[in-house]
């Protein structure tokens, strides 16, 4: 066995070992929080009881270094789980349902899932085909990257846009399948055809990463809306509330990127989300002034929206993503997993 092969196996085993330890800690912490809700009343006392767990959840992603295991764990634990616990401190959010069993409480606390509702079988069948096609497209993209030296850099960035979108859906679909099989829970809808967005409000509010929108609404948007109403009135209160939501989202994305790269922030990610926050505030303000008298047709609104999102992404989002060598590291991880699977299959044969 070559030195490189030994290093790959060591890295994979080391990461998986730490991944297991991290998630054992997460499960144990959530069990503590479940018990704490029965002991401490909602409000400040319960927040103080949750603070050690919140701090632990912010520290745990530092134990992981891979793009996929580390990145998704940081997203699930440092962001989603912490925000759900902050809601639970006031008896709000998905964890506040007293009928949840311990396994359900832990699963909903860790992952973007909800209790399964009646699901249309045709729609579920359509989703399976949708995920299969996207999985095939990811495999095609990985092969195309082998010829990236002969492709224009901007076109490569466009391919990265699709890659990120496809991978997010596939990873979250995998979580959904596990939750459905073991606990009868269903993954919350993550994306609703974002490439059909007709405005920034449509893109960020209804189509892109819907789960994050649902988490930020009760924890950031609603409190900011109540405070803003007392200052600027009910009509204009959504504007500062939207901007506050984007400020929090910007800081959380900056944190996720720190987990990925472990380098001093350049604040490009923060500027990206603040820019979109300001742009969305302007868009909503114009809509309120016009009161629905002027609406862009889809054939105009969709290209403008996607062009703005992709253009600002090229400017501020992707430089920060590529600076931590996310593309190189992701391909290395694909290669290591592929080599591992070939060894397993070869050994079995």
KAHU-V217657 format. One record per backbone hydrogen bond with DSSP energy under -1.0 kcal/mol. NH is the residue of the N-H (numbers start at 1). CO is the residue of the C=O. If there is no record, write none. Layout:
nh->NH co->CO
nh->NH co->CO
//
This chain:
nh->6 co->2
nh->7 co->3
nh->8 co->4
nh->9 co->5
nh->10 co->6
nh->11 co->7
nh->12 co->8
nh->13 co->9
nh->14 co->10
nh->15 co->11
nh->16 co->12
nh->17 co->13
nh->18 co->14
nh->19 co->15
nh->20 co->16
nh->21 co->17
nh->22 co->18
nh->23 co->19
nh->24 co->20
nh->25 co->21
nh->26 co->22
nh->27 co->23
nh->28 co->24
nh->29 co->25
nh->30 co->26
nh->31 co->27
nh->32 co->28
nh->33 co->29
nh->34 co->30
nh->35 co->31
nh->36 co->32
nh->37 co->33
nh->38 co->35
nh->40 co->36
nh->43 co->89
nh->47 co->43
nh->48 co->44
nh->49 co->45
nh->50 co->46
nh->51 co->47
nh->54 co->50
nh->55 co->51
nh->56 co->52
nh->57 co->53
nh->58 co->54
nh->59 co->55
nh->60 co->56
nh->62 co->59
nh->63 co->60
nh->64 co->61
nh->72 co->68
nh->73 co->69
nh->74 co->70
nh->75 co->71
nh->76 co->72
nh->77 co->73
nh->78 co->74
nh->79 co->74
nh->80 co->75
nh->81 co->76
nh->82 co->77
nh->83 co->79
nh->84 co->80
nh->85 co->81
nh->86 co->82
nh->87 co->83
nh->88 co->84
nh->89 co->85
nh->90 co->87
nh->91 co->88
nh->92 co->87
nh->96 co->93
nh->100 co->97
nh->105 co->101
nh->106 co->102
nh->107 co->103
nh->108 co->104
nh->109 co->105
nh->110 co->106
nh->111 co->107
nh->113 co->111
nh->114 co->186
nh->116 co->184
nh->124 co->120
nh->125 co->121
nh->126 co->122
nh->127 co->123
nh->128 co->124
nh->129 co->125
nh->130 co->126
nh->131 co->127
nh->132 co->128
nh->133 co->129
nh->134 co->130
nh->135 co->131
nh->136 co->132
nh->137 co->133
nh->138 co->134
nh->139 co->135
nh->140 co->136
nh->141 co->137
nh->142 co->138
nh->143 co->139
nh->144 co->140
nh->145 co->141
nh->146 co->143
nh->147 co->144
nh->148 co->145
nh->150 co->147
nh->151 co->148
nh->156 co->152
nh->157 co->153
nh->158 co->154
nh->159 co->155
nh->160 co->156
nh->161 co->157
nh->162 co->158
nh->163 co->159
nh->164 co->160
nh->165 co->161
nh->166 co->162
nh->167 co->163
nh->168 co->164
nh->169 co->165
nh->170 co->166
nh->171 co->167
nh->172 co->168
nh->173 co->169
nh->174 co->170
nh->175 co->171
nh->176 co->172
nh->177 co->173
nh->178 co->174
nh->179 co->175
nh->180 co->176
nh->181 co->177
nh->182 co->178
nh->183 co->179
nh->185 co->179
nh->186 co->114
nh->188 co->112
nh->192 co->207
nh->196 co->193
nh->197 co->194
nh->203 co->199
nh->204 co->200
nh->205 co->201
nh->206 co->202
nh->208 co->203
nh->210 co->190
nh->213 co->209
nh->214 co->210
nh->215 co->211
nh->216 co->212
nh->217 co->213
nh->219 co->215
nh->220 co->216
nh->221 co->216
nh->222 co->217
nh->224 co->220
nh->225 co->221
nh->226 co->222
nh->227 co->223
nh->228 co->224
nh->229 co->225
nh->231 co->228
nh->232 co->228
nh->233 co->229
nh->237 co->233
nh->239 co->236
nh->241 co->237
nh->242 co->238
nh->243 co->239
nh->244 co->240
nh->245 co->241
nh->246 co->242
nh->247 co->243
nh->248 co->244
nh->249 co->245
nh->250 co->246
nh->251 co->247
nh->252 co->248
nh->253 co->249
nh->254 co->250
nh->255 co->251
nh->256 co->252
nh->257 co->253
nh->258 co->254
nh->259 co->255
nh->260 co->256
nh->261 co->257
nh->262 co->258
nh->271 co->267
nh->272 co->268
nh->273 co->269
nh->274 co->270
nh->275 co->271
nh->276 co->272
nh->277 co->273
nh->278 co->274
nh->279 co->275
nh->280 co->276
nh->281 co->277
nh->282 co->278
nh->283 co->279
nh->284 co->280
nh->285 co->281
nh->286 co->282
nh->287 co->283
nh->288 co->284
nh->289 co->285
nh->290 co->286
nh->291 co->287
nh->293 co->290
nh->300 co->297
nh->301 co->297
nh->302 co->298
nh->304 co->300
nh->305 co->301
nh->306 co->302
nh->307 co->303
nh->308 co->304
nh->309 co->305
nh->310 co->306
nh->311 co->307
nh->312 co->308
nh->313 co->309
nh->314 co->310
nh->315 co->311
nh->316 co->312
nh->318 co->313
nh->321 co->317
nh->322 co->318
nh->323 co->319
nh->325 co->322
nh->326 co->321
nh->329 co->325
nh->330 co->326
nh->331 co->327
nh->332 co->328
nh->333 co->329
nh->334 co->330
nh->335 co->331
nh->336 co->332
nh->337 co->333
nh->338 co->334
nh->339 co->335
nh->340 co->336
nh->341 co->337
nh->342 co->338
nh->343 co->339
nh->344 co->340
nh->345 co->341
nh->346 co->342
nh->347 co->343
nh->348 co->344
nh->349 co->345
//
